[in-house]
Amino acid sequence: MPDALQLLKTRRSVKPMELGGPGPSPAELETLLTIGARVPDHGKLAPWRFIVFEGDARLAAGEKIAAIFRADRADATPEQIEFERKRLARAPLVVAVVSRAAPHVKIPEWEQQLSAGAAAMNLVNAAYALGFAASWITEWYSYDRRVLDALGLAPHERIAGFVHIGRPAKPPEERDRPQLADIVTRY
Ligand SMILES: Cc1cc2nc3c(=O)[nH]c(=O)nc-3n(C[C@H](O)[C@H](O)[C@H](O)COP(=O)(O)O)c2cc1C
């Protein structure tokens, strides 16, 4: 288990295709979700929720994604449809972070949405702390209302991300990061 600062300084996303098994155990999953829910949340609204996709449920959800893809693409090849069917089956575990942000008398919706982002990031960091790797992605299906309906989201709910979690096939390469001089000013 890496030291916390070292983890935060070195973490890199790993593509879903490169995330293998075994996935988290039930106890590790509970740890992941508990840490995911431990985020700043103005007004204690819990303006997010999680949907867990593991095992066959990943393909059951993928069938819905593929059906909608096919409905729009009469020319889709069997390979493309199969790719869509396996969208959520690339990694052993996928956790959808669902934003439940809604109008509130005191708490701006923007802040509720930010809290969902914090939940997704906590999930990602917790995955690394447990020795896994992760990828926070959205892709097209996060923005297709028909898919969201099929996955059981209420009309006001949105996807903050599908966090894919598994074992990295190989250590990720570093990527460029913003120069602090470009993003930091002193007031
Ligand atoms: C809300 C959100 C959605 C994202 N969606 C995608 C996506 O659909 N596809 C993708 O390749 N990367 C997506 N990313 C970017 C990756 O999560 C990640 O930031 C990127 O691969 C760089 O990796 P890093 O974590 O090592 O900086 C998304 C990031 C965020 C915050």
The ligand as an ORCA input file, in Angstrom:
! r2SCAN-3c Opt
* xyz 0 1
  C     -15.661     13.966    -15.880
  C     -14.559     13.312    -16.658
  C     -14.855     12.523    -17.746
  C     -13.862     11.909    -18.488
  N     -14.197     11.145    -19.552
  C     -13.233     10.555    -20.283
  C     -13.581      9.746    -21.394
  O     -14.737      9.563    -21.728
  N     -12.562      9.192    -22.102
  C     -11.243      9.394    -21.768
  O     -10.346      8.874    -22.445
  N     -10.886     10.151    -20.708
  C     -11.851     10.735    -19.966
  N     -11.509     11.492    -18.872
  C     -10.067     11.683    -18.567
  C      -9.463     10.566    -17.727
  O     -10.202     10.324    -16.570
  C      -8.040     10.941    -17.257
  O      -8.077     12.183    -16.672
  C      -7.043     10.969    -18.354
  O      -6.982      9.718    -18.934
  C      -5.653     11.394    -17.825
  O      -5.255     10.545    -16.831
  P      -4.581     10.973    -15.444
  O      -5.578     10.632    -14.394
  O      -3.378     10.109    -15.388
  O      -4.254     12.411    -15.468
  C     -12.495     12.095    -18.117
  C     -12.197     12.869    -16.988
  C     -13.206     13.477    -16.264
  C     -12.851     14.320    -15.066
*
